[in-house]
Amino acid sequence: MIRYKNEKQIDGIRISCRLLSQMYRELAPLVVPGVRTLELDKWAQNWIKKHGGKPAFLGYGPSKNPFPGALCISINDEVIHGVPGRRVIQEGDLVSIDSGIVLNGFISDKSVTFEMGKVTEDARRLNTITRECLYKGIEAAKAGARLFAIGRAVEQHAKAAGYGIVREFCGHGVGLEVHEDPQISNDPHGGPNPRLREGMVLAIEPMINMGTGDVNVLDDEWTIVTADGKLSAHWEHTIAIFKDRTEILTEDI
């Protein structure tokens, strides 16, 4: 069931989103070749706690295997949900970092793909097109439009560039829970297609692969990788739908 937010709730989500964007600004200079992903996650956990929030992803998921970090850190062929650990980031890597904050009960969600130093032209193009896909999707997210308009905008831009689109995972409602309805496919074919209405808060997140859109799950039961081992990129913003506009709540300011 879609949860529509009132003005007070959107204000609370907006504050959480601003805090998350601030965290990314301070995290970005630390995402460099030579750092272990676990070091970045420890920094993020401490930062969020210091600023009065809770990591939205830490402990999320099944009780037998909850997610162990505040950051999903996915490198190169890892699409999403990469588990922080002893892996060292290398020059030339694409590093996608997805995170969320719970602040006073309100949840934010954002992902950025960082380019580590001198990446290949192919990697840079993939990352650029994926970020463009995000903003194409946001442009289509207007009150009165159908939900599928978001995914079609993402799909058309990615396919025109010759890339694969991840279908098994998608964007979603957010704000009062980490994942809410509606699900927002980046390759929309079938299923519910409601109109976008005032009070919807959505996480739009294209996951675009250099090769096939097919993916596999690693033995940790979290990390999603491309089926052909080729690169992937992931960008995400939390947005709010109003009658007269769409606001990017996690936009950098």
C-alpha positions in Angstrom: 0.0 0.0 0.0 1.3 3.4 -1.0 1.9 5.7 2.0 1.3 9.4 1.3 3.1 11.9 3.5 1.7 15.0 5.0 3.5 18.3 5.2 5.0 17.6 8.6 6.2 14.2 7.6 7.8 15.5 4.5 9.6 18.2 6.6 11.0 15.4 8.8 12.1 13.4 5.8 13.7 16.5 4.3 15.8 17.1 7.4 17.0 13.5 7.3 17.8 13.9 3.6 19.8 17.0 4.3 21.8 15.3 6.9 22.5 12.4 4.6 23.7 14.8 1.9 26.0 16.4 4.4 27.4 13.0 5.3 28.2 12.3 1.6 30.0 15.7 1.3 32.2 14.8 4.2 32.6 11.2 3.2 33.6 11.9 -0.4 37.3 13.0 0.3 37.8 9.8 2.2 36.8 7.6 -0.7 40.3 7.2 -2.2 42.6 4.4 -3.4 44.2 2.5 -0.6 41.3 2.8 1.9 39.5 -0.4 3.1 35.8 -0.4 2.7 35.4 -1.3 6.4 37.2 1.9 7.4 34.7 4.0 5.4 31.8 2.1 7.1 33.2 2.7 10.6 33.6 6.4 9.8 30.0 6.6 8.6 28.5 4.8 11.6 30.4 7.1 14.0 29.4 10.2 11.9 25.7 9.3 11.9 25.6 8.6 15.6 27.4 11.8 16.4 24.8 13.8 14.4 21.9 12.2 16.3 20.8 9.6 13.7 20.9 5.9 13.2 22.2 4.0 10.1 19.1 2.9 8.2 20.8 -0.2 6.7 22.7 -1.5 9.7 20.9 -4.6 10.9 18.3 -4.4 8.1 17.0 -7.6 6.6 16.5 -11.2 7.8 17.3 -11.8 11.5 19.7 -14.7 10.5 21.7 -12.5 8.2 21.1 -8.8 8.8 23.1 -6.3 6.8 26.3 -5.6 8.8 27.1 -2.0 7.8 25.9 1.6 7.5 27.1 1.8 3.9 26.6 -0.6 1.0 29.9 -0.3 -0.9 29.8 -2.0 -4.3 32.9 -2.0 -6.5 33.2 -2.5 -10.3 31.0 -5.5 -11.1 29.2 -5.3 -7.8 25.8 -3.7 -8.5 24.4 -3.1 -5.0 24.5 -4.2 -1.4 28.3 -4.7 -1.3 29.3 -5.7 2.3 32.0 -3.5 3.9 35.1 -5.5 4.7 38.9 -5.7 4.3 38.8 -5.0 0.6 41.1 -2.2 -0.4 39.8 0.4 -3.0 42.1 0.6 -6.0 43.0 3.2 -8.6 40.6 2.9 -11.5 37.7 1.4 -9.5 34.1 2.5 -9.7 32.8 2.6 -6.1 29.1 2.9 -5.5 28.1 3.9 -2.0 24.5 3.6 -0.9 23.4 4.7 2.5 20.4 6.0 4.5 19.8 7.7 7.8 17.0 7.3 10.3 16.5 10.7 12.1 13.6 11.2 14.5 11.9 8.3 12.8 12.3 9.7 9.3 14.4 7.9 6.6 16.6 9.2 3.8 18.2 7.2 1.0 20.9 8.1 -1.5 23.6 6.5 -3.7 26.6 7.9 -5.5 29.2 6.2 -7.7 32.7 7.5 -7.2 35.4 7.3 -9.8 38.8 6.4 -8.3 41.5 8.5 -10.0 42.2 7.5 -13.6 39.3 5.3 -14.7 38.9 4.0 -18.2 36.8 6.0 -20.7 34.3 3.2 -20.8 33.9 3.3 -17.0 33.5 7.1 -17.0 30.9 7.0 -19.8 28.9 4.3 -17.9 29.0 6.4 -14.7 28.0 9.5 -16.6 25.1 7.9 -18.4 23.8 6.2 -15.1 23.7 9.6 -13.4 21.9 11.1 -16.4 19.4 8.2 -16.1 18.7 9.2 -12.6 17.8 12.8 -13.6 15.8 11.6 -16.6 13.7 9.6 -14.1 13.3 12.5 -11.8 12.2 14.8 -14.7 9.5 12.2 -15.4 8.3 12.1 -11.8 5.5 14.7 -11.8 2.1 14.8 -10.2 -0.4 13.3 -12.5 2.1 11.2 -14.5 2.0 7.4 -14.3 4.6 5.5 -12.3 6.0 3.8 -15.4 7.0 7.1 -16.8 10.0 7.1 -14.4 11.3 3.7 -15.5 10.6 4.4 -19.2 12.8 7.5 -19.0 15.6 5.5 -17.4 15.2 2.6 -19.8 15.3 4.8 -22.9 18.4 6.6 -21.9 20.3 3.5 -20.9 19.3 1.5 -23.9 20.2 4.3 -26.3 23.7 4.1 -24.8 23.8 0.3 -25.3 23.7 -0.6 -21.6 22.0 -3.3 -19.6 19.3 -2.4 -17.1 19.0 -4.3 -13.8 15.4 -5.6 -13.5 15.5 -7.7 -10.3 16.0 -4.7 -8.1 14.4 -1.3 -8.3 13.5 2.0 -6.7 10.8 2.3 -4.0 8.8 4.5 -1.7 10.7 5.6 1.4 10.5 8.0 4.3 8.7 6.1 7.1 10.2 2.8 6.3 13.4 1.8 4.4 11.3 0.2 1.6 7.7 1.1 0.9 5.4 0.8 -2.1 5.4 1.5 -4.9 8.2 -0.4 -6.5 9.8 1.7 -9.2 11.2 -0.6 -12.0 13.9 0.9 -14.2 12.6 -1.4 -17.0 8.8 -1.2 -16.5 6.8 -4.0 -18.1 3.6 -5.1 -16.3 2.4 -4.7 -12.7 0.7 -1.7 -11.0 1.1 1.6 -12.7 -0.6 4.2 -10.4 -0.6 7.9 -11.0 2.0 9.9 -9.1 0.3 12.1 -6.4 1.1 14.8 -4.0 2.7 13.3 -0.8 4.6 10.5 -2.5 8.2 10.2 -1.4 10.3 8.0 -3.7 13.8 6.7 -4.0 14.7 6.6 -7.7 17.8 4.5 -8.3 19.0 3.4 -11.7 21.3 0.4 -11.7 23.0 0.3 -15.1 25.5 -2.3 -16.3 28.0 -2.1 -19.1 27.0 -5.5 -20.4 24.0 -7.6 -19.6 21.3 -6.5 -17.1 21.4 -10.0 -15.5 22.8 -10.3 -12.0 23.8 -12.9 -9.5 23.9 -13.0 -5.7 27.2 -13.8 -3.9 27.5 -16.3 -1.0 27.2 -13.5 1.6 23.5 -13.4 0.4 23.8 -9.6 0.1 26.2 -8.6 -2.7 24.7 -8.4 -6.1 27.1 -8.7 -9.1 26.7 -8.5 -12.8 26.3 -12.0 -14.4 29.0 -11.3 -17.0 31.5 -9.6 -14.7 31.3 -6.3 -16.4 31.1 -2.9 -14.7 28.0 -1.5 -13.0 27.0 2.0 -11.7 24.3 3.1 -9.3 22.9 6.6 -8.5 20.0 7.4 -6.3 18.0 10.4 -4.9 15.1 10.6 -2.5 12.4 12.9 -4.0 9.0 14.3 -2.9 6.1 14.8 -5.2 4.1 18.0 -4.8 1.2 19.3 -6.9 3.3 22.0 -8.6 6.8 20.6 -8.4 9.1 17.6 -7.6 11.7 18.3 -5.0 15.0 16.4 -4.8 15.4 16.0 -1.1 18.9 14.6 -1.2 20.3 17.0 -3.7 23.7 18.5 -2.8 23.5 22.1 -1.6 
